[in-house]
């Protein structure tokens, strides 16, 4: 899906790592929440509350998921899941556009 219909967008940005990662929150009528964001090159550590589906819209990242020792590469058009109440590490190779879905 390349666009969302009938949503509410929060104007204020979610800003992480001194502005190297930013996103905007999108809420759907059915209660679903997503964020659309940009990550600049670098290495980051994120914690999760809910389960997350991270879609890489453009760019390239390497991710170390909870309980794993290997890094996995994801590029434009690919996605990965992160368990609720966990954390993951991500290395961003180049400017990366992403969509994060929060799953109950």
C-alpha positions as CSV (number, residue, x, y, z in Angstrom):
1,X,0.0,0.0,0.0
2,X,1.6,3.3,-1.1
3,X,-0.8,5.6,0.6
4,X,-3.2,5.6,3.6
5,X,-6.8,6.9,3.5
6,X,-8.9,8.4,6.3
7,X,-6.2,8.8,8.9
8,X,-5.2,11.3,11.6
9,X,-1.6,12.5,11.5
10,X,0.1,14.0,14.5
11,X,1.8,17.2,13.5
12,X,4.7,17.0,16.0
13,X,7.6,14.8,15.1
14,X,8.9,12.0,17.2
15,X,12.6,12.8,17.4
16,X,15.3,10.4,18.5
17,X,19.1,10.4,18.7
18,X,19.5,14.2,18.4
19,X,17.4,14.2,15.2
20,X,19.1,11.4,13.4
21,X,15.8,9.4,13.5
22,X,12.4,11.1,13.1
23,X,8.9,10.0,12.5
24,X,5.3,11.1,12.4
25,X,2.5,9.2,14.0
26,X,-0.5,8.1,12.0
27,X,-3.8,6.8,13.6
28,X,-6.4,4.9,11.7
29,X,-10.2,4.8,12.4
30,X,-9.9,1.2,13.7
31,X,-7.3,2.2,16.3
32,X,-4.3,1.0,14.4
33,X,-1.2,3.1,14.8
34,X,1.8,3.4,12.5
35,X,4.8,5.8,12.2
36,X,6.4,7.0,9.0
37,X,10.0,8.1,9.4
38,X,13.5,8.7,8.3
39,X,16.7,7.3,9.7
40,X,20.1,8.9,8.9
41,X,23.2,6.7,8.7
42,X,24.4,5.5,12.1
43,X,23.8,2.8,14.7
44,X,20.8,2.9,17.0
45,X,19.2,0.8,19.8
46,X,15.4,0.8,20.1
47,X,13.1,-0.7,22.8
48,X,9.6,-1.8,22.0
49,X,6.4,-1.8,24.0
50,X,4.1,-3.4,21.5
51,X,5.1,-5.9,18.7
52,X,6.4,-3.9,15.7
53,X,6.5,-4.6,12.0
54,X,9.3,-2.5,10.4
55,X,9.0,-2.0,6.7
56,X,12.0,-0.6,4.8
57,X,10.5,1.7,2.1
58,X,13.9,2.8,0.8
59,X,17.4,2.4,2.0
60,X,19.4,-0.4,3.6
61,X,19.8,-1.5,7.2
62,X,21.3,-4.3,9.2
63,X,19.4,-5.5,12.3
64,X,20.2,-7.6,15.3
65,X,16.9,-8.9,16.7
66,X,16.3,-10.0,20.3
67,X,18.0,-13.2,21.2
68,X,20.0,-13.3,18.0
69,X,23.8,-13.0,17.5
70,X,23.8,-12.5,13.7
71,X,23.0,-9.3,11.9
72,X,20.4,-9.5,9.1
73,X,20.3,-7.2,6.1
74,X,17.1,-5.6,5.0
75,X,16.6,-3.4,1.9
76,X,13.8,-1.5,0.2
77,X,10.6,-3.6,0.0
78,X,11.6,-5.9,2.9
79,X,10.4,-5.9,6.5
80,X,11.1,-7.5,9.9
81,X,9.2,-8.2,13.1
82,X,10.3,-7.2,16.6
83,X,8.7,-8.8,19.7
84,X,6.8,-6.7,22.2
85,X,8.7,-5.6,25.3
86,X,12.1,-6.2,23.8
87,X,14.8,-4.3,22.0
88,X,16.8,-4.4,18.8
89,X,19.9,-2.8,17.3
90,X,20.0,-1.3,13.9
91,X,22.8,-0.1,11.6
92,X,21.6,2.3,9.0
93,X,23.9,2.2,5.9
94,X,22.3,5.1,4.0
95,X,19.3,7.4,4.4
96,X,16.4,5.0,5.1
97,X,12.7,5.7,4.8
98,X,10.5,3.3,7.0
99,X,7.0,2.5,8.2
100,X,6.6,1.0,11.6
101,X,3.3,-0.7,12.5
102,X,2.4,-1.3,16.1
103,X,0.6,-4.6,16.6
104,X,-1.5,-5.5,19.6
